[in-house]
Amino acid sequence: MKTVIYQITIHAENEKPCLRQMIQQIQRRPGMYIGSNALTPLSLFLAGYRAAERAFGVCWHGDLFPLDFQFMHSFVDVRLQTNCVCAGWCHNILTFCHGDEEKALNLFFDLY
């Protein structure tokens, strides 16, 4: 059996990694992080990223703004006036963009 050691970088107090920083990095180079310029892979990546944060106990709570990502669905619903409360932010953005994944990805970054 092979032992695997994971190294987790601990940042200085003012340099905590966060979801906002990750989204900004993805916006600059989406192909490197999610493989394409599409919203659905971003949605899956962010779900995994947030699950890893919870699993490793690195969820940080900051000021009220920016709001925690859990409010993204409600925000998208209000901004795009989708009136589709239970579909989720990814579905609502894709519907608003008529299924165009690249356009939806760009709209996500505009909204975020």
All heavy atoms as an XYZ file, in Angstrom:
910
protein
N       0.846     -1.165      0.000
C       0.000      0.000      0.000
C       0.902      1.242      0.000
O       1.843      1.329      0.767
C      -0.901     -0.009      1.228
C      -1.760      1.227      1.323
S      -2.794      1.259      2.795
C      -4.083      0.159      2.296
N       0.569      2.169     -0.878
C       1.356      3.385     -1.009
C       0.726      4.497     -0.157
O      -0.481      4.706     -0.188
C       1.385      3.822     -2.471
C       2.242      5.007     -2.734
C       2.275      5.317     -4.215
C       3.119      6.544     -4.477
N       3.131      6.916     -5.874
N       1.559      5.193      0.587
C       1.086      6.300      1.411
C       1.133      7.579      0.598
O       2.126      7.868     -0.064
C       1.974      6.468      2.657
O       1.959      5.242      3.385
C       1.474      7.608      3.520
N       0.057      8.320      0.635
C      -0.024      9.585     -0.089
C      -0.077     10.702      0.941
O      -0.858     10.661      1.883
C      -1.274      9.646     -0.989
C      -1.369     10.981     -1.683
C      -1.254      8.511     -1.986
N       0.786     11.697      0.765
C       0.819     12.841      1.669
C       0.355     14.063      0.907
O       0.857     14.362     -0.176
C       2.245     13.072      2.217
C       2.695     11.833      3.002
C       2.287     14.321      3.080
C       4.132     11.883      3.450
N      -0.622     14.753      1.462
C      -1.137     15.972      0.852
C      -0.588     17.167      1.609
O      -0.586     17.183      2.835
C      -2.666     16.006      0.890
C      -3.293     14.923      0.064
C      -3.693     13.732      0.630
C      -3.460     15.097     -1.305
C      -4.257     12.733     -0.135
C      -4.026     14.108     -2.080
C      -4.421     12.925     -1.488
O      -4.986     11.944     -2.254
N      -0.134     18.137      0.862
C       0.367     19.353      1.477
C      -0.658     20.454      1.264
O      -1.054     20.743      0.140
C       1.699     19.767      0.852
C       2.288     20.995      1.484
C       3.645     21.325      0.893
O       4.091     20.675     -0.052
N       4.298     22.317      1.436
N      -1.107     21.054      2.356
C      -2.058     22.146      2.288
C      -1.346     23.416      2.713
O      -0.787     23.489      3.801
C      -3.278     21.882      3.201
C      -3.986     20.599      2.766
C      -4.218     23.073      3.199
C      -5.098     20.167      3.671
N      -1.366     24.394      1.835
C      -0.712     25.654      2.130
C      -1.582     26.485      3.056
O      -2.764     26.676      2.793
C      -0.454     26.444      0.826
O       0.301     25.612     -0.051
C       0.288     27.728      1.101
N      -0.999     26.974      4.120
C      -1.697     27.854      5.047
C      -1.255     29.272      4.710
O      -0.075     29.602      4.778
C      -1.357     27.534      6.518
C      -1.625     26.056      6.825
C      -2.101     28.471      7.446
C      -3.080     25.650      6.676
N      -2.218     30.105      4.351
C      -1.925     31.469      3.950
C      -1.915     32.393      5.153
O      -2.536     32.111      6.173
C      -2.972     31.951      2.938
C      -2.945     31.167      1.672
N      -2.164     31.504      0.606
C      -3.598     30.032      1.312
C      -2.336     30.628     -0.366
N      -3.204     29.729      0.040
N      -1.233     33.513      4.990
C      -1.249     34.541      6.022
C      -2.684     35.039      6.206
O      -3.518     34.880      5.320
C      -0.330     35.697      5.632
N      -2.974     35.643      7.337
C      -4.336     36.068      7.661
C      -4.980     36.888      6.557
O      -6.142     36.724      6.250
C      -4.328     36.878      8.966
C      -5.698     37.273      9.457
C      -6.565     36.085      9.846
O      -6.021     35.050     10.240
O      -7.786     36.205      9.739
N      -4.238     37.766      5.911
C      -4.808     38.624      4.875
C      -4.747     37.995      3.489
O      -5.115     38.627      2.520
C      -4.124     39.987      4.870
C      -2.627     39.873      4.607
O      -2.090     38.773      4.596
N      -1.971     40.995      4.423
N      -4.290     36.770      3.377
C      -4.148     36.118      2.082
C      -4.957     34.827      1.993
O      -4.603     33.933      1.259
C      -2.678     35.798      1.812
C      -1.778     36.999      1.702
C      -0.340     36.579      1.442
O      -0.098     35.402      1.137
O       0.531     37.435      1.556
N      -6.047     34.727      2.730
C      -6.835     33.494      2.713
C      -7.380     33.238      1.315
O      -7.948     34.127      0.699
C      -8.000     33.601      3.689
C      -7.590     33.575      5.126
C      -8.787     33.704      6.019
C      -8.368     33.674      7.466
N      -9.499     33.899      8.358
N      -7.197     32.022      0.811
C      -7.799     31.709     -0.484
C      -9.313     31.675     -0.329
O      -9.826     31.350      0.736
C      -7.242     30.330     -0.811
C      -6.912     29.735      0.509
C      -6.520     30.880      1.412
N     -10.003     32.024     -1.364
C     -11.450     32.021     -1.277
C     -12.034     31.713     -2.645
O     -11.353     31.745     -3.661
C     -11.974     33.346     -0.747
S     -11.699     34.733     -1.846
N     -13.305     31.441     -2.621
C     -14.016     31.117     -3.850
C     -13.946     32.268     -4.843
O     -13.785     32.054     -6.039
C     -15.467     30.762     -3.524
C     -16.314     30.268     -4.678
C     -15.758     28.952     -5.210
C     -17.747     30.080     -4.238
N     -14.034     33.499     -4.351
C     -13.959     34.672     -5.226
C     -12.639     34.693     -6.004
O     -12.620     34.928     -7.205
C     -14.111     35.953     -4.419
C     -13.939     37.209     -5.256
C     -14.271     38.462     -4.485
N     -15.693     38.666     -4.323
C     -16.512     39.079     -5.287
N     -16.051     39.323     -6.476
N     -17.787     39.239     -5.064
N     -11.536     34.417     -5.328
C     -10.235     34.381     -6.010
C     -10.194     33.272     -7.046
O      -9.656     33.449     -8.137
C      -9.109     34.197     -4.997
C      -8.881     35.391     -4.111
C      -7.901     35.098     -2.997
O      -7.626     33.942     -2.672
N      -7.361     36.148     -2.401
N     -10.754     32.122     -6.707
C     -10.763     31.006     -7.657
C     -11.572     31.366     -8.890
O     -11.165     31.092    -10.021
C     -11.328     29.749     -6.988
C     -11.406     28.552     -7.913
S      -9.854     28.080     -8.738
C      -8.853     27.579     -7.373
N     -12.728     31.991     -8.707
C     -13.561     32.379     -9.847
C     -12.826     33.404    -10.708
O     -12.899     33.345    -11.941
C     -14.934     32.884     -9.368
C     -15.741     31.703     -8.822
C     -15.693     33.575    -10.502
C     -17.039     32.075     -8.153
N     -12.091     34.307    -10.095
C     -11.319     35.287    -10.862
C     -10.222     34.601    -11.677
O      -9.969     34.970    -12.824
C     -10.717     36.336     -9.932
C     -11.756     37.275     -9.362
C     -11.206     38.174     -8.261
O     -10.138     37.925     -7.689
N     -11.954     39.216     -7.956
N      -9.590     33.584    -11.109
C      -8.578     32.838    -11.852
C      -9.204     32.084    -13.018
O      -8.653     32.051    -14.120
C      -7.848     31.863    -10.929
C      -6.958     32.549     -9.930
C      -6.341     31.564     -8.952
O      -6.861     30.472     -8.726
N      -5.229     31.957     -8.368
N     -10.353     31.489    -12.790
C     -11.039     30.762    -13.861
C     -11.453     31.715    -14.965
O     -11.347     31.382    -16.148
C     -12.260     30.002    -13.308
C     -11.799     28.890    -12.362
C     -13.106     29.424    -14.440
C     -12.924     28.247    -11.578
N     -11.889     32.901    -14.604
C     -12.298     33.880    -15.610
C     -11.136     34.239    -16.532
O     -11.320     34.388    -17.736
C     -12.835     35.142    -14.929
C     -13.375     36.156    -15.918
C     -13.997     37.361    -15.227
O     -13.873     37.539    -14.019
N     -14.679     38.180    -15.996
N      -9.944     34.339    -15.987
C      -8.774     34.666    -16.808
C      -8.377     33.515    -17.731
O      -7.958     33.745    -18.858
C      -7.588     35.049    -15.915
C      -7.730     36.418    -15.285
C      -6.449     36.885    -14.625
N      -6.079     36.118    -13.450
C      -6.503     36.354    -12.202
N      -7.333     37.345    -11.973
N      -6.100     35.616    -11.202
N      -8.507     32.263    -17.262
C      -8.078     31.101    -18.047
C      -9.040     29.929    -17.856
O      -8.693     28.925    -17.235
C      -6.675     30.694    -17.628
C      -5.659     31.816    -17.880
C      -4.264     31.401    -17.681
N      -3.898     30.419    -18.684
C      -2.776     29.722    -18.643
N      -1.926     29.904    -17.682
N      -2.509     28.846    -19.580
N     -10.252     30.046    -18.392
C     -11.237     28.980    -18.154
C     -10.818     27.618    -18.697
O     -11.095     26.597    -18.068
C     -12.500     29.494    -18.846
C     -12.050     30.541    -19.786
C     -10.793     31.113    -19.218
N     -10.153     27.591    -19.822
C      -9.740     26.310    -20.404
C      -8.806     25.528    -19.500
O      -8.851     24.304    -19.450
N      -7.969     26.241    -18.757
C      -7.011     25.584    -17.868
C      -7.708     24.937    -16.671
O      -7.324     23.874    -16.214
C      -5.977     26.592    -17.375
C      -4.874     25.978    -16.558
S      -3.598     27.152    -16.159
C      -4.132     27.677    -14.549
N      -8.750     25.561    -16.179
C      -9.419     25.071    -14.979
C     -10.609     24.159    -15.267
O     -10.828     23.191    -14.546
C      -9.905     26.248    -14.118
C      -8.776     26.991    -13.460
C      -8.251     28.137    -14.031
C      -8.231     26.538    -12.266
C      -7.216     28.815    -13.433
C      -7.188     27.211    -11.660
C      -6.682     28.353    -12.239
O      -5.646     29.019    -11.651
N     -11.393     24.487    -16.284
C     -12.620     23.720    -16.516
C     -12.658     23.061    -17.895
O     -13.645     22.438    -18.250
C     -13.879     24.589    -16.290
C     -13.899     25.812    -17.197
C     -13.990     24.978    -14.828
C     -15.173     26.655    -17.098
N     -11.614     23.253    -18.694
C     -11.494     22.543    -19.962
C     -12.168     23.177    -21.156
O     -11.929     22.765    -22.278
N     -13.036     24.161    -20.939
C     -13.728     24.794    -22.052
C     -14.329     26.117    -21.588
O     -14.328     26.433    -20.409
C     -14.838     23.884    -22.590
O     -15.825     23.708    -21.602
N     -14.844     26.856    -22.541
C     -15.543     28.109    -22.227
C     -17.039     27.815    -22.134
O     -17.806     28.212    -22.987
C     -15.283     29.166    -23.305
C     -13.872     29.675    -23.275
O     -13.200     29.605    -22.252
N     -13.402     30.193    -24.388
N     -17.423     27.118    -21.081
C     -18.805     26.703    -20.930
C     -19.218     26.796    -19.464
O     -18.411     26.596    -18.563
C     -18.988     25.275    -21.435
N     -20.480     27.084    -19.247
C     -20.990     27.273    -17.890
C     -21.162     25.965    -17.124
O     -20.867     25.911    -15.929
C     -22.321     28.032    -17.929
C     -22.898     28.389    -16.558
C     -21.983     29.368    -15.832
C     -24.284     28.968    -16.699
N     -21.620     24.918    -17.772
C     -21.873     23.667    -17.070
C     -20.621     23.104    -16.404
O     -20.664     22.743    -15.218
C     -22.530     22.635    -18.009
O     -23.758     23.186    -18.495
C     -22.808     21.328    -17.292
N     -19.461     23.046    -17.091
C     -18.262     22.581    -16.401
C     -17.872     23.495    -15.224
O     -17.382     23.012    -14.207
C     -17.175     22.604    -17.478
C     -17.916     22.529    -18.759
C     -19.217     23.228    -18.522
N     -18.122     24.798    -15.358
C     -17.838     25.704    -14.244
C     -18.716     25.357    -13.048
O     -18.246     25.309    -11.909
C     -18.057     27.163    -14.647
C     -17.914     28.164    -13.493
C     -16.480     28.229    -13.006
C     -18.396     29.541    -13.922
N     -19.982     25.104    -13.301
C     -20.907     24.744    -12.229
C     -20.429     23.494    -11.497
O     -20.423     23.444    -10.264
C     -22.301     24.516    -12.817
O     -23.169     24.004    -11.854
N     -20.003     22.494    -12.233
C     -19.522     21.251    -11.634
C     -18.227     21.486    -10.862
O     -18.033     20.956     -9.767
C     -19.327     20.192    -12.706
C     -20.599     19.794    -13.461
C     -20.266     18.887    -14.637
C     -21.600     19.157    -12.532
N     -17.324     22.293    -11.416
C     -16.067     22.614    -10.746
C     -16.342     23.316     -9.420
O     -15.761     22.973     -8.385
C     -15.201     23.505    -11.641
C     -13.898     23.906    -11.009
C     -12.766     23.140    -11.190
C     -13.806     25.059    -10.240
C     -11.561     23.507    -10.605
C     -12.614     25.437     -9.646
C     -11.487     24.650     -9.830
N     -17.235     24.311     -9.441
C     -17.527     25.071     -8.229
C     -18.208     24.212     -7.170
O     -17.951     24.378     -5.973
C     -18.377     26.299     -8.556
C     -17.682     27.357     -9.413
C     -18.638     28.506     -9.710
C     -16.421     27.862     -8.736
N     -19.045     23.280     -7.590
C     -19.668     22.367     -6.628
C     -18.597     21.520     -5.937
O     -18.628     21.341     -4.710
C     -20.688     21.477     -7.330
N     -17.637     21.026     -6.698
C     -16.543     20.249     -6.125
C     -15.639     21.089     -5.243
O     -15.200     20.647     -4.175
N     -15.371     22.312     -5.674
C     -14.516     23.227     -4.901
C     -15.153     23.517     -3.544
O     -14.500     23.440     -2.507
C     -14.312     24.516     -5.691
C     -13.342     25.482     -5.061
C     -11.988     25.421     -5.359
C     -13.778     26.462     -4.176
C     -11.090     26.307     -4.794
C     -12.886     27.355     -3.602
C     -11.546     27.277     -3.912
O     -10.658     28.160     -3.341
N     -16.447     23.807     -3.552
C     -17.141     24.115     -2.303
C     -17.236     22.872     -1.412
O     -17.141     22.966     -0.191
C     -18.520     24.695     -2.588
C     -18.372     26.059     -3.284
C     -19.644     26.840     -3.370
N     -19.998     27.300     -2.021
C     -21.207     27.196     -1.498
N     -22.176     26.654     -2.179
N     -21.454     27.639     -0.288
N     -17.405     21.702     -2.015
C     -17.441     20.464     -1.232
C     -16.090     20.222     -0.558
O     -16.028     19.822      0.605
C     -17.818     19.279     -2.122
N     -15.010     20.491     -1.285
C     -13.673     20.332     -0.709
C     -13.449     21.328      0.423
O     -12.861     20.985      1.453
C     -12.611     20.509     -1.792
N     -13.921     22.550      0.254
C     -13.803     23.537      1.338
C     -14.492     23.029      2.604
O     -13.939     23.100      3.691
C     -14.445     24.863      0.933
C     -13.609     25.717      0.033
C     -14.244     27.075     -0.224
O     -15.486     27.192     -0.223
O     -13.484     28.027     -0.416
N     -15.694     22.517      2.432
C     -16.436     22.011      3.593
C     -15.742     20.786      4.200
O     -15.623     20.665      5.412
C     -17.868     21.663      3.208
C     -18.746     22.879      2.980
C     -20.208     22.495      2.797
N     -20.440     21.568      1.699
C     -20.622     21.928      0.433
N     -20.581     23.195      0.086
N     -20.828     21.023     -0.504
N     -15.285     19.880      3.350
C     -14.673     18.642      3.827
C     -13.387     18.898      4.610
O     -13.097     18.207      5.584
C     -14.388     17.708      2.653
N     -12.624     19.896      4.186
C     -11.351     20.185      4.841
C     -11.448     21.327      5.843
O     -10.450     21.775      6.378
C     -10.268     20.475      3.798
C      -9.908     19.254      3.000
C     -10.270     19.163      1.671
C      -9.244     18.193      3.582
C      -9.960     18.027      0.927
C      -8.931     17.063      2.855
C      -9.287     16.969      1.519
N     -12.665     21.819      6.050
C     -12.864     22.843      7.061
C     -12.232     24.180      6.736
O     -11.767     24.876      7.627
N     -12.214     24.538      5.467
C     -11.607     25.816      5.086
C     -12.649     26.803      4.578
O     -12.379     27.623      3.730
C     -10.488     25.642      4.033
C      -9.298     24.938      4.622
C     -11.006     24.902      2.812
N     -13.860     26.703      5.112
C     -14.900     27.663      4.753
C     -14.702     28.904      5.600
O     -14.708     28.830      6.822
C     -16.291     27.089      5.020
S     -16.689     25.692      3.983
N     -14.478     30.010      4.944
C     -14.313     31.258      5.669
C     -15.532     32.126      5.464
O     -16.085     32.196      4.385
C     -13.068     31.996      5.187
C     -11.835     31.297      5.588
C     -11.332     31.187      6.849
C     -10.943     30.583      4.742
N     -10.182     30.448      6.847
C      -9.917     30.069      5.559
C     -10.912     30.324      3.385
C      -8.871     29.326      5.059
C      -9.872     29.581      2.893
C      -8.862     29.091      3.725
N     -15.926     32.764      6.508
C     -17.073     33.660      6.444
C     -16.543     35.069      6.636
O     -15.883     35.358      7.621
C     -18.091     33.307      7.517
C     -18.558     31.891      7.407
N     -19.462     31.488      6.456
C     -18.218     30.778      8.086
C     -19.668     30.191      6.569
N     -18.922     29.741      7.554
N     -16.843     35.924      5.691
C     -16.345     37.284      5.745
C     -17.456     38.279      5.949
O     -18.463     38.005      6.597
N     -17.286     39.440      5.375
C     -18.271     40.496      5.474
C     -19.525     40.113      4.705
O     -19.554     39.132      3.969
C     -17.689     41.791      4.898
C     -16.431     42.218      5.634
O     -16.320     41.921      6.832
O     -15.563     42.844      5.000
N     -20.545     40.925      4.867
C     -21.808     40.652      4.179
C     -21.633     40.680      2.667
O     -22.212     39.889      1.945
C     -22.863     41.669      4.602
C     -24.236     41.509      3.955
C     -24.830     40.150      4.278
C     -25.161     42.614      4.424
N     -20.841     41.607      2.160
C     -20.596     41.680      0.720
C     -19.137     41.404      0.453
O     -18.276     41.980      1.101
C     -20.990     43.051      0.162
C     -22.466     43.263      0.208
C     -23.042     44.007      1.205
C     -23.275     42.680     -0.744
C     -24.408     44.186      1.249
C     -24.644     42.853     -0.707
C     -25.218     43.609      0.298
N     -18.753     40.541     -0.468
C     -19.701     39.843     -1.319
C     -20.437     38.766     -0.531
O     -19.891     38.177      0.377
C     -18.827     39.226     -2.402
C     -17.502     39.043     -1.751
C     -17.374     40.174     -0.761
N     -21.666     38.548     -0.910
C     -22.463     37.520     -0.254
C     -21.854     36.148     -0.486
O     -21.168     35.909     -1.478
C     -23.887     37.532     -0.815
C     -24.737     38.736     -0.464
C     -26.049     38.682     -1.234
C     -24.991     38.823      1.018
N     -22.127     35.237      0.420
C     -21.681     33.872      0.259
C     -22.256     33.302     -1.037
O     -23.357     33.675     -1.458
C     -22.130     33.028      1.445
C     -21.513     31.653      1.418
O     -20.303     31.558      1.669
O     -22.240     30.688      1.136
N     -21.537     32.413     -1.668
C     -21.948     31.877     -2.964
C     -23.295     31.158     -2.913
O     -23.971     31.030     -3.928
C     -20.863     30.942     -3.512
C     -21.041     30.637     -4.958
C     -20.711     31.571     -5.929
C     -21.552     29.426     -5.369
C     -20.882     31.295     -7.272
C     -21.721     29.137     -6.708
C     -21.392     30.070     -7.659
N     -23.703     30.724     -1.733
C     -24.994     30.031     -1.626
C     -26.150     30.930     -2.047
O     -27.231     30.446     -2.377
C     -25.217     29.516     -0.220
C     -25.487     30.604      0.801
C     -25.619     30.058      2.202
O     -25.333     28.890      2.448
N     -26.035     30.886      3.125
N     -25.944     32.232     -2.066
C     -26.987     33.166     -2.477
C     -26.972     33.444     -3.981
O     -27.786     34.217     -4.467
C     -26.866     34.482     -1.703
C     -27.076     34.312     -0.231
C     -26.007     34.358      0.640
C     -28.338     34.073      0.278
C     -26.195     34.191      2.003
C     -28.540     33.902      1.634
C     -27.459     33.960      2.498
N     -26.059     32.815     -4.710
C     -25.955     33.060     -6.146
C     -27.262     32.716     -6.857
O     -27.687     33.434     -7.758
C     -24.791     32.262     -6.740
C     -24.526     32.553     -8.188
S     -23.979     34.259     -8.418
C     -23.570     34.251    -10.141
N     -27.899     31.637     -6.450
C     -29.143     31.245     -7.109
C     -30.202     32.336     -6.983
O     -30.818     32.727     -7.971
C     -29.678     29.935     -6.547
C     -31.079     29.644     -6.986
N     -31.382     29.350     -8.292
C     -32.248     29.677     -6.327
C     -32.690     29.184     -8.403
N     -33.239     29.382     -7.221
N     -30.409     32.824     -5.784
C     -31.427     33.861     -5.572
C     -31.067     35.135     -6.319
O     -31.936     35.787     -6.904
C     -31.567     34.162     -4.081
O     -31.995     33.025     -3.393
N     -29.780     35.479     -6.300
C     -29.328     36.679     -6.997
C     -29.594     36.582     -8.499
O     -30.130     37.503     -9.114
C     -27.836     36.908     -6.724
C     -27.261     38.055     -7.481
C     -27.538     39.362     -7.106
C     -26.444     37.849     -8.575
C     -27.013     40.437     -7.796
C     -25.911     38.913     -9.280
C     -26.196     40.211     -8.896
N     -29.231     35.443     -9.101
C     -29.455     35.233    -10.531
C     -30.945     35.268    -10.846
O     -31.366     35.886    -11.834
C     -28.820     33.905    -11.002
C     -29.290     33.524    -12.395
C     -27.304     34.009    -10.971
N     -31.733     34.645    -10.013
C     -33.179     34.612    -10.227
C     -33.763     36.025    -10.263
O     -34.560     36.355    -11.138
C     -33.846     33.784     -9.131
C     -35.310     33.509     -9.406
O     -35.641     33.201    -10.565
O     -36.105     33.609     -8.466
N     -33.313     36.879     -9.344
C     -33.812     38.255     -9.290
C     -33.275     39.085    -10.458
O     -34.025     39.788    -11.136
C     -33.445     38.915     -7.941
C     -33.726     40.401     -7.950
C     -34.200     38.233     -6.814
N     -31.972     38.996    -10.707
C     -31.358     39.810    -11.770
C     -31.886     39.468    -13.158
O     -32.104     40.345    -13.984
C     -29.834     39.669    -11.773
C     -29.112     40.432    -10.711
C     -29.176     41.951    -10.893
N     -28.620     42.458    -12.113
C     -27.370     42.845    -12.290
N     -26.516     42.788    -11.303
N     -26.970     43.305    -13.453
N     -32.064     38.181    -13.427
C     -32.503     37.759    -14.760
C     -34.019     37.620    -14.854
O     -34.539     37.343    -15.936
C     -31.831     36.437    -15.157
C     -30.304     36.442    -15.182
C     -29.788     35.078    -15.623
C     -29.762     37.541    -16.078
N     -34.688     37.791    -13.739
C     -36.143     37.693    -13.675
C     -36.632     36.384    -14.298
O     -37.532     36.360    -15.138
C     -36.801     38.899    -14.346
C     -36.409     40.196    -13.698
C     -36.951     41.410    -14.412
O     -37.503     41.317    -15.498
N     -36.791     42.559    -13.796
N     -36.025     35.287    -13.859
C     -36.351     33.986    -14.435
C     -37.609     33.371    -13.845
O     -38.219     32.511    -14.458
C     -35.186     32.998    -14.242
O     -34.897     32.887    -12.853
C     -33.956     33.444    -15.007
N     -37.974     33.775    -12.643
C     -39.139     33.220    -11.958
C     -39.102     31.697    -11.896
O     -40.114     31.027    -12.013
C     -40.449     33.683    -12.620
C     -40.588     35.186    -12.566
O     -40.228     35.800    -11.570
N     -41.079     35.774    -13.637
N     -37.910     31.165    -11.763
C     -37.725     29.715    -11.699
C     -36.935     29.417    -10.418
O     -35.729     29.225    -10.453
C     -36.982     29.238    -12.942
S     -37.025     27.466    -13.156
N     -37.641     29.401     -9.320
C     -37.018     29.392     -8.006
C     -36.181     28.149     -7.732
O     -35.146     28.230     -7.100
C     -38.097     29.564     -6.916
C     -37.492     29.499     -5.545
C     -38.836     30.866     -7.123
N     -36.570     26.999     -8.220
C     -35.894     25.769     -7.811
C     -34.945     25.181     -8.863
O     -34.428     24.095     -8.668
C     -36.924     24.730     -7.405
S     -38.072     24.323     -8.721
N     -34.691     25.874     -9.945
C     -33.873     25.293    -11.015
C     -32.375     25.430    -10.771
O     -31.590     24.659    -11.290
C     -34.238     25.920    -12.356
N     -31.940     26.422    -10.021
C     -30.516     26.629     -9.772
C     -29.938     27.685    -10.687
O     -30.449     27.948    -11.777
N     -28.848     28.297    -10.232
C     -28.271     29.424    -10.977
C     -27.763     29.006    -12.348
O     -27.920     29.745    -13.312
C     -27.186     30.114    -10.157
C     -25.998     29.261     -9.807
C     -25.805     28.554     -8.663
C     -24.845     29.026    -10.617
N     -24.611     27.880     -8.714
C     -23.994     28.169     -9.895
C     -24.443     29.460    -11.876
C     -22.769     27.729    -10.394
C     -23.220     29.029    -12.372
C     -22.401     28.173    -11.633
N     -27.158     27.844    -12.457
C     -26.616     27.399    -13.748
C     -27.738     27.230    -14.769
O     -27.652     27.725    -15.897
C     -25.844     26.096    -13.563
S     -25.087     25.486    -15.081
N     -28.786     26.549    -14.378
C     -29.921     26.337    -15.285
C     -30.558     27.659    -15.690
O     -30.895     27.868    -16.860
C     -30.951     25.426    -14.628
C     -32.137     25.169    -15.495
N     -33.253     25.968    -15.477
C     -32.370     24.223    -16.436
C     -34.122     25.524    -16.356
N     -33.617     24.465    -16.949
N     -30.732     28.564    -14.731
C     -31.361     29.847    -15.032
C     -30.530     30.686    -15.997
O     -31.066     31.306    -16.909
C     -31.651     30.624    -13.752
C     -32.802     30.047    -12.973
O     -33.583     29.261    -13.495
N     -32.912     30.426    -11.716
N     -29.218     30.694    -15.815
C     -28.353     31.449    -16.732
C     -28.379     30.811    -18.116
O     -28.484     31.505    -19.133
C     -26.918     31.552    -16.189
C     -26.890     32.408    -14.912
C     -25.978     32.147    -17.236
C     -25.545     32.434    -14.209
N     -28.287     29.485    -18.177
C     -28.330     28.792    -19.473
C     -29.654     29.042    -20.193
O     -29.673     29.262    -21.409
C     -28.124     27.297    -19.293
C     -26.684     26.817    -19.303
C     -26.611     25.356    -18.901
C     -26.050     27.042    -20.652
N     -30.739     29.009    -19.470
C     -32.047     29.268    -20.068
C     -32.109     30.695    -20.603
O     -32.594     30.931    -21.713
C     -33.172     29.032    -19.041
O     -33.098     27.670    -18.606
C     -34.534     29.293    -19.640
N     -31.604     31.633    -19.833
C     -31.598     33.039    -20.245
C     -30.784     33.228    -21.528
O     -31.121     34.055    -22.370
C     -31.030     33.903    -19.117
C     -31.113     35.371    -19.371
C     -32.293     36.067    -19.124
C     -30.019     36.080    -19.846
C     -32.376     37.427    -19.347
C     -30.095     37.438    -20.080
C     -31.273     38.117    -19.831
N     -29.714     32.428    -21.674
C     -28.832     32.520    -22.858
C     -29.235     31.527    -23.944
O     -28.452     31.248    -24.851
C     -27.385     32.299    -22.439
S     -26.749     33.591    -21.381
N     -30.422     30.959    -23.856
C     -30.956     30.024    -24.854
C     -30.022     28.844    -25.116
O     -29.863     28.403    -26.257
C     -31.270     30.755    -26.163
C     -32.167     31.935    -25.974
N     -33.501     31.812    -25.663
C     -31.916     33.277    -26.010
C     -34.037     33.017    -25.527
N     -33.101     33.925    -25.728
N     -29.382     28.355    -24.047
C     -28.538     27.177    -24.155
C     -27.137     27.417    -24.657
O     -26.356     26.473    -24.777
N     -26.768     28.652    -24.946
C     -25.423     28.973    -25.429
C     -24.460     28.970    -24.240
O     -24.431     29.906    -23.437
C     -25.419     30.338    -26.115
C     -24.083     30.693    -26.734
O     -23.033     30.209    -26.259
O     -24.083     31.481    -27.701
N     -23.666     27.904    -24.114
C     -22.776     27.714    -22.966
C     -21.743     28.838    -22.816
O     -21.484     29.297    -21.707
C     -22.059     26.360    -23.070
C     -22.941     25.174    -22.825
C     -23.041     24.781    -21.346
O     -22.351     25.373    -20.497
O     -23.823     23.872    -21.052
N     -21.134     29.253    -23.922
C     -20.099     30.290    -23.831
C     -20.703     31.639    -23.429
O     -20.153     32.349    -22.583
C     -19.352     30.423    -25.161
C     -18.154     31.346    -25.066
C     -17.267     31.290    -26.295
O     -17.466     30.410    -27.158
O     -16.373     32.136    -26.381
N     -21.818     31.976    -24.021
C     -22.507     33.212    -23.654
C     -22.933     33.158    -22.181
O     -22.826     34.149    -21.456
C     -23.727     33.423    -24.553
C     -24.454     34.713    -24.327
C     -25.612     34.864    -25.312
C     -26.413     36.117    -25.029
N     -27.575     36.224    -25.927
N     -23.396     32.002    -21.738
C     -23.813     31.822    -20.345
C     -22.631     31.974    -19.395
O     -22.761     32.580    -18.329
C     -24.458     30.450    -20.173
N     -21.476     31.441    -19.775
C     -20.278     31.597    -18.942
C     -19.915     33.066    -18.792
O     -19.634     33.544    -17.683
C     -19.103     30.808    -19.530
C     -17.805     30.872    -18.740
C     -17.950     30.160    -17.400
C     -16.666     30.250    -19.541
N     -19.934     33.791    -19.882
C     -19.631     35.230    -19.832
C     -20.647     35.984    -18.984
O     -20.269     36.890    -18.228
C     -19.544     35.822    -21.241
C     -18.354     35.297    -22.005
O     -17.313     34.999    -21.428
N     -18.503     35.150    -23.306
N     -21.903     35.612    -19.084
C     -22.929     36.254    -18.268
C     -22.702     35.949    -16.780
O     -22.862     36.822    -15.934
C     -24.322     35.802    -18.701
C     -25.489     36.372    -17.900
C     -25.490     37.900    -17.916
C     -26.807     35.828    -18.430
N     -22.305     34.722    -16.479
C     -21.998     34.371    -15.090
C     -20.935     35.315    -14.532
O     -21.087     35.848    -13.433
C     -21.515     32.921    -14.976
C     -20.953     32.600    -13.616
C     -21.796     32.223    -12.586
C     -19.595     32.701    -13.370
C     -21.277     31.948    -11.315
C     -19.077     32.419    -12.114
C     -19.916     32.044    -11.093
N     -19.851     35.486    -15.283
C     -18.785     36.365    -14.802
C     -19.259     37.800    -14.669
O     -18.866     38.513    -13.742
C     -17.556     36.282    -15.720
C     -16.842     34.949    -15.632
C     -16.517     34.267    -16.797
C     -16.501     34.395    -14.420
C     -15.855     33.052    -16.733
C     -15.844     33.168    -14.334
C     -15.517     32.502    -15.493
N     -20.123     38.245    -15.559
C     -20.693     39.599    -15.456
C     -21.542     39.729    -14.194
O     -21.473     40.744    -13.502
C     -21.537     39.940    -16.676
C     -20.718     40.135    -17.935
O     -19.478     40.333    -17.827
O     -21.309     40.090    -19.027
N     -22.327     38.716    -13.900
C     -23.186     38.749    -12.723
C     -22.398     38.626    -11.436
O     -22.714     39.262    -10.440
C     -24.236     37.639    -12.793
C     -25.297     37.765    -13.857
C     -26.122     36.480    -13.950
C     -26.195     38.950    -13.566
N     -21.369     37.802    -11.462
C     -20.605     37.552    -10.248
C     -19.757     38.764     -9.921
O     -19.556     39.161     -8.836
C     -19.753     36.301    -10.395
C     -19.158     35.865     -9.078
C     -19.949     35.247     -8.129
C     -17.831     36.104     -8.775
C     -19.411     34.874     -6.896
C     -17.297     35.738     -7.558
C     -18.085     35.123     -6.625
O     -17.568     34.753     -5.414
